[in-house]
Amino acid sequence: MNVNHHPTLEPAFVLNRRPYRETSLLVEAFTAKSGRVGLVAKGARRGKIPLAPVLEPFRPLLLSWRGSGELFTLTVAEPDDSVCSPRIWSVKSGFYVNELLLRLLRRHDPSPDIFEDYRQVLKRIPVPGQEEPALRIFEKRLLAAIGYGLSLDQDAETGRPVEHEKSYRYQPGRGFVEDHGAPCISGDFAITVRGGTLIALGRETLQGSEQLREAKHLMRTILRGYLGEAPLASRMLYR
Amino acid sequence: MTDNTLIEHLVTSLRCLPGVGPKSAQRMVYHLLGRDRDGGRILANTLRAAMDDIGNCRLCRTFTESELCALCVSESRDPSLLCVVETPANVAAINRGTDYNGRFFVLLGHLSPLDGVGPGHLGIDQLKKRLDTGDIREVILATGSTVERQATAHYIAEFVRERGILVSRIALGVPLGGELEFVDSGTLAHALSGRGEYR
């Protein structure tokens, strides 16, 4: 059983929340030290100063909770506005990132590095021109953190370093092998990508529309393998 | 009292109402049975008729028993103004509390991508058709201010603008009678960035 008494405030973000009973909220939070946790915010939708407006996604928060088992009871929630002020922006990518965390991270599995990466990606999404590269870097680091890291600088077959001008084919569970134009067997994952894109993704220096487009398709294909059949709900917002 | 008496059945049925727990449901049942059987009969008949006959307005999606609601039929309202709200309750609130004299469009919800509520659930196609009639000069977005509701507003604003129609959004800020020190920082930031000329 997971017993947790958490008297200190922990940096956190709300990934998703939904109404629970008459006045409460069920909050799925991502915390710096405790990973993803499920919290019940009792009476958050009513009272003199309701908590619901504080428990908004994408806003840096300080949370504490108590209880045991799968769901904890939220005790304190304060905005951590010292970190960055919330602003209005197109939140499509924000929902997408939240959905990735909800689908790929298990509860009570601390991942402090991903927490920091998440904070960074939220900061970079609203910056013009940084949204796409920031999402790709986040996806890559998230995969590494959950144990599916990609070896982007080495040919999985020959062990030779990846070369800029060559084309590489992604093989699930194995990595990238040089593409000699042979017909692909596993149709679903048939994706080839240039060495330059792999190197840039590895070094986190993606630039140019062509590289970004290739990296996006590549990450989408790879993630599909780990997300399973159910489509990403946040994609509904992309027309 | 056993679980399957009519009384118990009625108590359980009343609990589908918001804010009604077992105790208050029981009080309502005893009140109707003991003191107001006629009232109970009227309630039952009206409830049945309402559940069977009330649908959604063909134009604005609010609740109505006719094909078109009174607001959409009314000739005295400005057809070039369209206020987009989430619920029929919002329509009532704006109508009662403000001097807004345009038409409405009711989404019957807001985008909540992670819970599977997408544009298809909000009558977006219907709204687009309405915009394409060419009668509308301004769309006023009157959704709430949670992240999902702002995302809804943003989503709608994009395709309204594409059609060359003016989009506005109801103001966010300090409530009337409110004191600044008790307003949360997010609201205050909105109030300051959306400040208007003093008149």
Interface residues (C-beta under 8 A of the other chain):
Chain A: L15 N16 R18 E22 A52 P53 V54 E56 P57 F58 R59 P79 D81 S85 P86 I88 S90 V91 K92 G94 F95 N98 E99 L102 A233 S234 M236 L237
Chain B: P18 G19 L111 P113 L114 D115 G116 G118 P119 G120 T146 V147 Q150 A151 H154 Y155 D184 S185 G186 T187 A189
